[in-house]
Amino acid sequence: MPQPRGLADPTALEQRRAMLGTEPDVQPLREWLQALRGRRPGSWVPDFDPAEAGVHSRVLFVLESPGAATLPEEGSGMVSVDNDDRTAETMWEVREEIGISEHDALLWNVIPWVPDASAGKPNADELAAGVKELRSLLPLLPRLEVVVLCGEYAQRGWKKSGPVLNDVTVVPVPLPSPRALTNQAKKEALTVGLARVRALIGPSRPRVVED
């Protein structure tokens, strides 16, 4: 989209939701997602954004957990850099500035379900459960080159129980949320980290189209 928060537009949101059923690159991820939802009855697990690279992703951004903008009633129902919230807006702006295309990237969370608002921050058991699910997602991304761990929880979970991936670089950066980017140094660290990602993957590739 040409500007952040694009899914605030109801027409754009309707078009994006329709893509969930038509974009081939996201279908294997949606099958995985359905199995995950079966393991988490009573929890809301948002969809992947079908406008991103899906199974052809070269960069996986791992944030903390889904927020209100991912709820189907209040927001888009998906994890998207185009969501109508400040964290998505910041990620959109930095990715645009650095030149990381949606055709190379996939946005997700270390805890993929919306947490209980009354529970506070994720505990160790919930974080371990989230990383376990993340490990099962990675084999669906055969072109993956870089995993970007956004924030303390993604970094902590990966350090404790994340997989060792050959030929995949792990890059830690601050979480792109208002509460995390509390000073200019952290904002600069986010930009520098994503600039490193951009250098690692090289030029953006056209979206893969398979017969």
C-alpha positions as CSV (number, residue, x, y, z in Angstrom):
1,M,0.0,0.0,0.0
2,P,1.2,3.6,-0.7
3,Q,0.8,4.7,2.9
4,P,0.6,3.1,6.4
5,R,-2.6,2.1,8.1
6,G,-4.1,1.2,4.7
7,L,-6.5,-1.4,6.2
8,A,-8.4,1.3,8.0
9,D,-10.1,1.8,4.6
10,P,-13.1,-0.7,4.6
11,T,-12.8,-1.3,0.8
12,A,-9.1,-2.1,1.1
13,L,-9.8,-4.4,4.0
14,E,-12.5,-6.2,2.1
15,Q,-10.1,-6.7,-0.8
16,R,-7.3,-8.0,1.5
17,R,-9.7,-10.4,3.2
18,A,-10.8,-11.7,-0.2
19,M,-7.1,-12.5,-1.0
20,L,-7.0,-15.0,1.9
21,G,-8.9,-17.4,-0.3
22,T,-7.1,-16.7,-3.6
23,E,-3.4,-16.1,-3.0
24,P,-1.6,-19.4,-3.4
25,D,1.5,-18.3,-1.4
26,V,-0.5,-18.1,1.8
27,Q,-2.6,-21.3,1.5
28,P,0.0,-23.7,3.2
29,L,0.3,-21.2,6.0
30,R,-3.4,-21.1,6.4
31,E,-3.5,-24.9,6.7
32,W,-0.9,-24.7,9.4
33,L,-2.9,-21.9,11.1
34,Q,-6.0,-24.0,11.1
35,A,-4.1,-26.8,12.9
36,L,-2.8,-24.2,15.4
37,R,-6.3,-22.9,16.1
38,G,-7.4,-26.5,16.8
39,R,-4.7,-26.7,19.4
40,R,-5.8,-23.3,21.0
41,P,-9.5,-23.6,21.4
42,G,-10.9,-20.4,22.9
43,S,-8.0,-18.3,21.7
44,W,-8.0,-16.0,18.7
45,V,-5.1,-16.6,16.3
46,P,-5.1,-14.0,13.5
47,D,-4.5,-14.8,9.8
48,F,-1.3,-14.1,7.9
49,D,-1.4,-11.2,5.5
50,P,-2.0,-12.6,2.0
51,A,-0.3,-9.5,0.5
52,E,3.0,-10.5,1.9
53,A,5.4,-13.2,0.6
54,G,3.8,-16.2,2.3
55,V,5.8,-19.4,1.7
56,H,8.3,-17.5,-0.5
57,S,9.3,-15.2,2.4
58,R,13.0,-14.4,2.6
59,V,12.6,-12.4,5.9
60,L,10.4,-13.4,8.8
61,F,9.6,-10.6,11.3
62,V,8.8,-12.0,14.7
63,L,7.0,-9.5,17.0
64,E,5.6,-10.2,20.5
65,S,1.8,-11.0,20.3
66,P,-1.2,-9.8,18.3
67,G,-2.9,-6.6,19.4
68,A,-6.4,-5.3,19.0
69,A,-5.8,-4.4,15.3
70,T,-5.7,-8.1,14.6
71,L,-9.1,-8.9,16.0
72,P,-11.8,-9.5,13.4
73,E,-14.3,-7.3,15.1
74,E,-12.1,-4.3,15.9
75,G,-9.5,-4.6,13.2
76,S,-8.4,-6.6,10.1
77,G,-8.3,-10.1,11.6
78,M,-4.8,-10.6,10.4
79,V,-1.2,-9.8,11.3
80,S,-0.3,-7.0,8.8
81,V,2.1,-4.1,8.4
82,D,-0.9,-2.3,6.9
83,N,-3.0,-2.6,10.1
84,D,-4.5,0.5,11.7
85,D,-2.2,0.9,14.8
86,R,1.0,2.6,15.7
87,T,3.2,-0.5,15.8
88,A,2.2,-1.5,12.3
89,E,2.6,2.1,11.2
90,T,6.2,2.2,12.5
91,M,7.1,-1.1,10.9
92,W,5.6,0.1,7.6
93,E,7.5,3.3,7.7
94,V,10.9,1.7,8.5
95,R,10.5,-1.1,6.0
96,E,9.6,1.5,3.4
97,E,12.5,3.7,4.3
98,I,15.0,0.8,4.2
99,G,13.4,-0.8,1.1
100,I,12.2,-4.2,2.4
101,S,9.4,-5.2,0.1
102,E,6.3,-7.1,1.1
103,H,7.3,-9.6,-1.7
104,D,10.2,-10.6,0.5
105,A,8.7,-10.4,4.0
106,L,6.3,-12.1,6.4
107,L,5.1,-10.6,9.7
108,W,4.2,-12.9,12.7
109,N,4.4,-13.1,16.5
110,V,6.4,-15.3,18.9
111,I,3.1,-15.8,20.7
112,P,0.6,-16.1,17.8
113,W,-2.6,-15.9,19.7
114,V,-4.1,-12.8,21.4
115,P,-3.2,-13.1,25.0
116,D,-5.6,-12.7,27.9
117,A,-5.6,-9.0,28.7
118,S,-5.9,-9.7,32.4
119,A,-2.8,-11.9,32.4
120,G,-0.2,-9.1,31.9
121,K,3.0,-10.0,30.2
122,P,3.5,-13.5,28.8
123,N,4.9,-16.0,31.3
124,A,7.7,-18.5,30.6
125,D,5.2,-21.3,29.8
126,E,3.3,-19.3,27.3
127,L,6.5,-18.0,25.7
128,A,7.8,-21.6,25.3
129,A,4.5,-22.7,23.8
130,G,4.7,-19.8,21.3
131,V,8.2,-20.7,20.3
132,K,7.2,-24.3,19.8
133,E,4.6,-23.2,17.3
134,L,7.0,-20.9,15.6
135,R,9.5,-23.9,15.2
136,S,6.7,-25.8,13.4
137,L,6.1,-22.9,11.0
138,L,9.6,-22.5,9.8
139,P,9.8,-25.6,7.6
140,L,7.0,-24.0,5.5
141,L,9.4,-21.1,4.6
142,P,12.1,-22.8,2.4
143,R,13.5,-19.5,1.0
144,L,14.0,-18.0,4.4
145,E,17.3,-16.0,4.8
146,V,16.8,-13.8,7.8
147,V,14.7,-14.0,11.0
148,V,14.2,-10.6,12.7
149,L,13.4,-10.9,16.4
150,C,11.6,-7.7,17.4
151,G,11.7,-7.0,21.1
152,E,12.6,-8.7,24.3
153,Y,10.1,-11.5,24.3
154,A,10.9,-12.7,20.8
155,Q,14.6,-12.6,21.6
156,R,14.2,-14.3,24.9
157,G,12.0,-17.1,23.6
158,W,14.3,-17.7,20.6
159,K,17.4,-17.8,22.8
160,K,15.9,-20.3,25.2
161,S,14.3,-22.7,22.8
162,G,14.5,-21.5,19.2
163,P,15.9,-23.7,16.5
164,V,19.4,-23.6,15.0
165,L,18.9,-22.7,11.4
166,N,21.7,-23.3,8.9
167,D,22.1,-20.5,6.3
168,V,19.6,-18.3,8.2
169,T,20.8,-15.1,10.0
170,V,19.0,-14.0,13.2
171,V,18.9,-10.2,13.7
172,P,17.6,-8.8,17.0
173,V,16.0,-5.3,16.9
174,P,13.8,-3.3,19.2
175,L,10.0,-3.9,19.2
176,P,8.5,-1.2,16.9
177,S,5.8,-0.3,19.4
178,P,5.3,3.1,21.1
179,R,6.1,1.7,24.6
180,A,9.3,0.1,23.3
181,L,10.7,2.9,21.2
182,T,11.1,5.3,24.2
183,N,14.1,7.2,23.0
184,Q,16.0,8.1,19.8
185,A,18.6,5.5,20.4
186,K,16.1,2.7,20.2
187,K,14.5,4.1,17.1
188,E,17.9,4.3,15.5
189,A,18.7,0.7,16.5
190,L,15.5,-0.4,14.7
191,T,16.5,1.4,11.6
192,V,20.1,0.1,11.7
193,G,18.9,-3.4,12.3
194,L,16.6,-3.4,9.3
195,A,19.2,-1.8,7.2
196,R,21.4,-4.8,8.0
197,V,18.5,-7.1,7.0
198,R,18.2,-5.2,3.7
199,A,21.9,-5.7,3.0
200,L,21.8,-9.4,3.9
201,I,19.0,-10.2,1.4
202,G,20.2,-8.0,-1.4
203,P,17.9,-6.7,-4.1
204,S,14.2,-7.3,-3.8
205,R,13.0,-10.1,-6.0
206,P,9.7,-10.2,-8.0
207,R,6.9,-12.0,-6.4
208,V,7.1,-15.7,-7.3
209,V,4.4,-16.9,-9.7
210,E,4.0,-20.6,-10.1
211,D,1.9,-22.5,-12.6
